[in-house]
Amino acid sequence: MAAAAAQARLVLDADPGLPTYDAGLEFQGLAIRTMAEAPESGPLSEVTVGLNLIWGALTDEMDAPGRGSAEQDVQAVRHMKQAAAEWLGVMNSPDDRAAYLDFWVHDECGYSRDPPESG
């Protein structure tokens, strides 16, 4: 959690534009590295998976095909800074953290709440 807090502060402190984007990519990278080291289930796993999805989507707002206009980049930076600030406010409370992850993964980033169909 300390590393996630430090990374959120880097996003907040980064200059607008590419420095914020780079800090966001590092946030996603932190989540990916932590997922590789964490048990497959439990609270840490839920946090790292959620942060990976959130920061993947937030950085996609700047680098996905069809993105990258100056106006889109300004909005993407604003969105990343909002997510980072809110994370710092909830990360130490399991209930608030779970609500944050649910809101950001599904409502803000648009991932479905429906489980994938088994085939």
BELNORHU-V734569 format. One record per backbone hydrogen bond with DSSP energy under -1.0 kcal/mol. CO is the residue of the C=O (numbers start at 1). NH is the residue of the N-H. Records with the same first field share a line. If there is no record, write none. Layout:
CO = NH / NH
This chain:
1 = 5
2 = 6
3 = 7
4 = 8
5 = 9
6 = 10
7 = 11
8 = 12
9 = 13
10 = 14
17 = 21
18 = 22
19 = 23
20 = 24
21 = 25
22 = 26
23 = 27
24 = 28
25 = 29
26 = 30
27 = 31
28 = 32
29 = 33
30 = 34
31 = 35
32 = 36
34 = 38
42 = 46
43 = 47
44 = 48
45 = 49
46 = 50
47 = 51
48 = 52
49 = 53
50 = 54
51 = 55
52 = 56
53 = 57
54 = 58
55 = 59
56 = 60
59 = 62 / 63
60 = 64
64 = 67
69 = 73
70 = 74
71 = 75
72 = 76
73 = 77
74 = 78
75 = 79
76 = 80
77 = 81
78 = 82
79 = 83
80 = 84
81 = 85
82 = 86
83 = 87
84 = 88
85 = 89
87 = 90 / 91
90 = 93
93 = 97
94 = 98
95 = 99
96 = 100
97 = 101
98 = 102
99 = 103
100 = 104
101 = 105
102 = 106
103 = 107 / 108
104 = 109
105 = 111
